[in-house]
Amino acid sequence: MKKTAPLFLFLLGAACMPKAAPPPLALVPNQVELAKKKDANVTEEQLENGRKVFVGKCGECHDHPDLTSVRLSKWPAILKDMVEKGDFEKDTVAVAELNTFVLTAAEAAGAQP
């Protein structure tokens, strides 16, 4: 009897992961503007802090995701799950900055709604 379940589960899991991309080196030009449309109090410093969390934390366990390979509507659930797995949900400032960075970076890069 063949044991195909582990391979099947691996392939199923791999199909659910977003494409990989190099980590973002800087904020994109219109990202601050997009963030301010959602929250007038967002600063460039907060977005940069979110980028640093994304670059530093997300690459610890897997490749950095291509932010445009996931629909914008799916990112909040993905981020919630990753924050729990990344064990930094108690750092609410870092989590908020990470969420703001990812959502605005994905939107600025052209991710589908």
C-alpha positions as CSV (number, residue, x, y, z in Angstrom):
1,M,0.0,0.0,0.0
2,K,1.4,3.4,-1.0
3,K,1.7,6.2,1.5
4,T,0.7,9.2,-0.5
5,A,-1.1,11.2,2.2
6,P,2.0,13.1,3.4
7,L,3.0,14.1,-0.1
8,F,-0.6,15.1,-0.8
9,L,-0.8,17.2,2.3
10,F,2.6,18.8,1.5
11,L,1.4,19.7,-2.0
12,L,-1.9,21.0,-0.7
13,G,-0.1,23.2,1.9
14,A,2.4,24.4,-0.7
15,A,-0.4,25.4,-3.0
16,C,-1.9,27.7,-0.3
17,M,1.3,29.6,0.3
18,P,1.7,32.9,-1.6
19,K,4.5,33.2,-4.1
20,A,7.8,34.3,-2.6
21,A,9.4,37.7,-3.3
22,P,12.5,39.5,-2.0
23,P,11.8,41.5,1.2
24,P,10.9,45.1,0.5
25,L,13.9,47.4,0.9
26,A,11.8,50.6,1.4
27,L,8.3,52.0,1.4
28,V,6.8,52.5,-2.0
29,P,6.1,56.1,-3.0
30,N,2.3,56.2,-2.6
31,Q,2.1,53.9,0.4
32,V,2.0,56.8,3.0
33,E,-0.7,58.5,1.0
34,L,-2.8,55.2,0.9
35,A,-2.3,54.7,4.6
36,K,-3.4,58.2,5.5
37,K,-6.6,57.7,3.5
38,K,-7.5,54.9,5.9
39,D,-6.2,56.6,9.0
40,A,-5.1,60.3,9.0
41,N,-2.9,59.7,12.1
42,V,-0.6,57.1,10.4
43,T,3.0,58.3,10.1
44,E,5.8,57.3,7.7
45,E,7.7,56.2,10.8
46,Q,4.9,53.7,11.7
47,L,4.9,52.3,8.2
48,E,8.7,51.9,8.2
49,N,8.5,50.1,11.6
50,G,5.9,47.8,10.1
51,R,8.2,47.1,7.1
52,K,11.0,46.3,9.5
53,V,8.8,43.8,11.4
54,F,7.7,42.3,8.1
55,V,11.3,41.9,6.9
56,G,12.7,40.7,10.2
57,K,9.9,38.4,11.4
58,C,8.3,36.9,8.3
59,G,11.6,35.6,6.9
60,E,12.3,33.7,10.1
61,C,10.0,30.8,9.2
62,H,9.4,31.1,5.4
63,D,10.2,33.2,2.4
64,H,8.8,36.7,2.2
65,P,5.5,36.6,0.4
66,D,4.8,38.5,-2.8
67,L,2.2,40.9,-1.4
68,T,0.3,41.0,-4.7
69,S,-0.2,37.3,-4.9
70,V,-2.9,37.4,-2.2
71,R,-6.1,39.4,-2.4
72,L,-6.3,42.4,-0.1
73,S,-9.4,40.9,1.5
74,K,-7.4,37.8,2.5
75,W,-4.5,39.6,4.2
76,P,-6.1,40.4,7.5
77,A,-6.8,36.7,8.3
78,I,-3.4,35.7,7.1
79,L,-1.7,38.3,9.3
80,K,-3.8,37.3,12.3
81,D,-2.7,33.7,11.9
82,M,0.9,34.6,11.4
83,V,1.0,37.0,14.4
84,E,-0.2,34.1,16.5
85,K,2.4,31.8,15.1
86,G,5.1,34.4,15.3
87,D,4.4,34.8,19.1
88,F,4.3,38.6,19.1
89,E,0.6,39.2,19.5
90,K,1.2,40.9,22.8
91,D,3.2,43.7,21.1
92,T,0.1,45.5,19.9
93,V,2.1,48.4,18.4
94,A,4.2,46.2,16.3
95,V,1.2,44.2,15.2
96,A,-0.7,47.3,14.2
97,E,2.3,48.7,12.3
98,L,2.8,45.3,10.5
99,N,-0.8,45.2,9.5
100,T,-0.8,48.8,8.2
101,F,2.4,48.2,6.3
102,V,1.3,44.9,4.6
103,L,-2.1,46.2,3.6
104,T,-0.9,49.4,2.2
105,A,2.2,47.9,0.5
106,A,-0.1,45.2,-1.1
107,E,-2.5,47.9,-2.3
108,A,0.2,50.1,-3.6
109,A,1.7,47.2,-5.5
110,G,-1.6,46.4,-7.2
111,A,-3.0,43.5,-5.2
112,Q,-6.5,42.6,-6.2
113,P,-9.3,43.6,-3.7
